[in-house]
């Protein structure tokens, strides 16, 4: 079982949507944990399963990372995490994050024990964790969680400014997480030039590394471009329950299946014959 941290640099483009889309098609038991220090928005976006929330379709903002932090002050065991999780319509389990950046100021101590508890969810019949870490900054307290991850996945769009920010973040993380997990990149790409956008980001990152090495500069860690998620507004709306339709037919979910399969081959071996769960199995 694996802990995968999803993050971005400036603007945190689409990290939450990516985490939920991947969780919806993940082939093994999975928990989406909202760890964004700026405050999450799952409680505003996604409906709760009324069968598991006393008939309510609203996620409870007080049950999640905030309540878990109160428990963790007395020590945190992996088996305590489930008490603070909620289930979305369709069956995806989520750990709702804080709702404001102010709440994060007193929780910087939490990330290391939380990461260890996430890793403790593994083992036979365990749970993978997709941690939505939002936007990363220099020397972020979330680095304590990132160090424990099996892979850190950075999201970017294929624009000049976002790829420039991505290169800077890769360089920074190489130093801050020295000896830590491998870094991967997922490109949020327009379906009209989907493959070309992914290839361009790969070319830029590879070229930057080669130039640094040729000049004798400090090399960045090898970064794998894992694929892309389609920029699909209708798919994102359907994922959040805003209108009806076949989620499994959306470009967002179809591309999420490819990324999920790639991630699993990188961080763990997939049981023979296993394929990502059809989207209608969870949403």
RABELJO-V894190 format. One record per residue. N is the residue number from 1. RES is the residue in one letter. SS is DSSP state (a for helix, b for strand, c for the rest). PSI is psi in radians with two decimals (NA if undefined). BURIAL is b if it has 9 or more other ideal C-beta (glycine too) atoms within 8 Angstrom, else e. Layout:
N|RES|SS|PSI|BURIAL + N|RES|SS|PSI|BURIAL
This chain:
1|X|c|2.73|b + 2|X|c|2.64|b + 3|X|b|2.04|b + 4|X|b|2.13|b + 5|X|b|2.20|b + 6|X|b|2.30|b + 7|X|b|3.09|b + 8|X|b|3.04|b + 9|X|c|-2.19|b + 10|X|c|2.18|e + 11|X|c|-0.24|e + 12|X|c|1.03|b + 13|X|c|1.99|b + 14|X|c|0.33|b + 15|X|a|-0.77|b + 16|X|a|-0.78|b + 17|X|a|-0.73|b + 18|X|a|-0.78|b + 19|X|a|-0.76|b + 20|X|a|-0.71|b + 21|X|a|-0.77|b + 22|X|a|-0.73|b + 23|X|a|-0.61|b + 24|X|a|-0.43|b + 25|X|a|0.10|b + 26|X|c|2.35|b + 27|X|c|-0.10|b + 28|X|c|2.91|b + 29|X|c|2.33|e + 30|X|b|2.60|b + 31|X|b|2.25|b + 32|X|b|2.05|b + 33|X|b|2.15|b + 34|X|b|1.81|b + 35|X|c|0.36|b + 36|X|c|2.09|b + 37|X|c|-0.36|b + 38|X|c|-0.11|e + 39|X|c|2.37|b + 40|X|c|3.05|b + 41|X|c|0.32|e + 42|X|a|-0.65|b + 43|X|a|-0.41|b + 44|X|a|-0.31|e + 45|X|a|-0.70|e + 46|X|c|2.49|b + 47|X|c|2.48|b + 48|X|b|2.71|b + 49|X|c|1.97|b + 50|X|a|-0.42|b + 51|X|a|-0.34|e + 52|X|a|0.11|e + 53|X|c|0.72|b + 54|X|c|0.66|e + 55|X|c|-0.10|e + 56|X|c|2.54|e + 57|X|c|0.15|e + 58|X|c|2.32|e + 59|X|c|2.53|b + 60|X|c|1.96|b + 61|X|c|-0.29|b + 62|X|c|-0.17|e + 63|X|c|1.90|b + 64|X|c|-2.35|b + 65|X|a|-0.63|b + 66|X|a|-0.83|b + 67|X|a|-0.58|b + 68|X|a|-0.64|b + 69|X|a|-0.67|b + 70|X|a|-0.70|e + 71|X|a|-0.70|b + 72|X|a|-0.35|b + 73|X|c|-0.36|e + 74|X|c|0.24|e + 75|X|c|2.54|e + 76|X|c|2.14|b + 77|X|c|2.62|e + 78|X|a|-0.64|e + 79|X|a|-0.15|e + 80|X|a|-0.30|b + 81|X|a|-0.71|b + 82|X|a|-0.54|e + 83|X|a|-0.37|e + 84|X|a|0.09|b + 85|X|c|2.78|b + 86|X|b|2.83|b + 87|X|b|2.35|b + 88|X|b|2.80|b + 89|X|c|2.23|b + 90|X|c|-0.29|b + 91|X|c|0.04|e + 92|X|c|2.21|b + 93|X|b|2.38|b + 94|X|b|2.57|b + 95|X|b|1.83|b + 96|X|c|2.41|b + 97|X|c|-3.03|b + 98|X|c|2.86|b + 99|X|c|-0.07|b + 100|X|c|2.69|e + 101|X|a|-0.49|b + 102|X|a|-0.62|e + 103|X|a|-0.47|b + 104|X|a|-0.36|b + 105|X|c|-0.58|e + 106|X|c|0.25|e + 107|X|c|0.27|b + 108|X|c|-0.43|e + 109|X|c|-0.28|e + 110|X|a|-0.51|b + 111|X|a|-0.67|b + 112|X|a|-0.91|b + 113|X|a|-0.56|b + 114|X|a|-0.75|b + 115|X|a|-0.74|b + 116|X|a|-0.65|b + 117|X|a|-0.70|b + 118|X|a|-0.79|b + 119|X|a|-0.52|b + 120|X|c|-0.18|e + 121|X|c|-0.13|b + 122|X|c|-2.83|b + 123|X|c|-3.09|e + 124|X|c|2.21|e + 125|X|c|0.34|e + 126|X|c|-2.89|b + 127|X|c|2.33|b + 128|X|b|2.66|b + 129|X|b|2.22|b + 130|X|b|1.89|b + 131|X|b|2.01|b + 132|X|b|1.80|b + 133|X|b|0.03|b + 134|X|b|-2.45|b + 135|X|b|2.31|b + 136|X|c|2.49|b + 137|X|c|3.06|e + 138|X|c|2.29|e + 139|X|c|0.59|e + 140|X|c|2.41|e + 141|X|c|-0.43|e + 142|X|c|-0.19|b + 143|X|a|-0.50|b + 144|X|a|-0.63|b + 145|X|a|-0.73|b + 146|X|a|-0.64|b + 147|X|c|-0.48|b + 148|X|c|-0.14|b + 149|X|c|2.70|b + 150|X|c|-0.48|e + 151|X|b|2.50|b + 152|X|b|2.14|b + 153|X|b|2.10|b + 154|X|b|2.33|b + 155|X|b|2.50|b + 156|X|b|2.75|b + 157|X|b|2.80|b + 158|X|c|0.85|b + 159|X|c|2.75|e + 160|X|a|-0.83|e + 161|X|a|-0.66|e + 162|X|a|-0.64|b + 163|X|a|-0.60|b + 164|X|a|-0.78|e + 165|X|a|-0.66|b + 166|X|a|-0.79|b + 167|X|a|-0.73|b + 168|X|a|-0.70|b + 169|X|a|-0.69|b + 170|X|a|-0.77|b + 171|X|a|-0.77|b + 172|X|a|-0.78|b + 173|X|a|-0.54|b + 174|X|a|-0.70|b + 175|X|a|-0.76|e + 176|X|a|-0.55|e + 177|X|c|0.57|b + 178|X|c|2.20|e + 179|X|c|0.15|e + 180|X|c|-2.72|b + 181|X|c|2.81|b + 182|X|b|2.69|b + 183|X|b|2.41|b + 184|X|b|2.82|b + 185|X|b|2.36|b + 186|X|b|2.25|b + 187|X|b|2.23|b + 188|X|b|1.88|b + 189|X|b|2.51|b + 190|X|c|2.25|e + 191|X|a|-0.42|e + 192|X|a|-0.48|e + 193|X|a|0.84|e + 194|X|a|-1.03|b + 195|X|a|-0.64|e + 196|X|a|-0.66|e + 197|X|a|-0.75|b + 198|X|a|-0.78|b + 199|X|a|-0.62|e + 200|X|a|-0.75|b + 201|X|a|-0.74|b + 202|X|a|-0.76|b + 203|X|a|-0.75|e + 204|X|a|-0.80|b + 205|X|a|-0.74|b + 206|X|a|-0.76|e + 207|X|a|-0.69|e + 208|X|a|-0.78|b + 209|X|a|-0.76|b + 210|X|a|-0.68|e + 211|X|a|-0.71|e + 212|X|a|-0.78|b + 213|X|a|-0.66|b + 214|X|a|-0.54|e + 215|X|c|-0.01|e + 216|X|c|0.34|e + 217|X|c|3.11|e + 218|X|c|2.02|e + 219|X|c|2.57|e + 220|X|c|2.83|b + 221|X|c|2.58|b + 222|X|c|2.34|e + 223|X|b|2.24|b + 224|X|b|2.19|b + 225|X|b|1.95|b + 226|X|b|-0.26|b + 227|X|b|-2.75|b + 228|X|b|2.74|b + 229|X|b|2.33|b + 230|X|b|2.35|b + 231|X|c|1.76|b + 232|X|c|1.50|b + 233|X|a|-0.70|e + 234|X|a|-0.68|e + 235|X|a|-0.69|b + 236|X|a|-0.67|b + 237|X|a|-0.73|b + 238|X|a|-0.67|b + 239|X|a|-0.59|b + 240|X|c|0.11|e + 241|X|c|0.35|e + 242|X|c|-0.35|e + 243|X|c|2.81|e + 244|X|c|2.80|e + 245|X|c|3.14|e + 246|X|c|1.77|e + 247|X|a|-0.63|b + 248|X|a|-0.23|b + 249|X|a|-0.09|e + 250|X|c|2.66|b + 251|X|a|-0.62|b + 252|X|a|-0.86|b + 253|X|a|-0.66|b + 254|X|a|-0.72|b + 255|X|a|-0.56|b + 256|X|a|-0.61|b + 257|X|a|-0.75|b + 258|X|a|-0.77|b + 259|X|a|-0.73|b + 260|X|a|-0.77|b + 261|X|a|-0.72|b + 262|X|a|-0.77|b + 263|X|a|-0.77|b + 264|X|a|-0.66|b + 265|X|a|-0.45|e + 266|X|a|-0.69|b + 267|X|a|-0.28|b + 268|X|c|2.84|e + 269|X|c|2.43|e + 270|X|c|2.33|b + 271|X|c|2.55|e + 272|X|c|2.32|e + 273|X|c|-0.09|e + 274|X|c|2.40|e + 275|X|c|2.72|e + 276|X|c|2.43|b + 277|X|c|2.36|b + 278|X|c|2.49|e + 279|X|a|-0.58|b + 280|X|a|-0.19|e + 281|X|a|-0.32|e + 282|X|c|-0.54|b + 283|X|c|NA|b
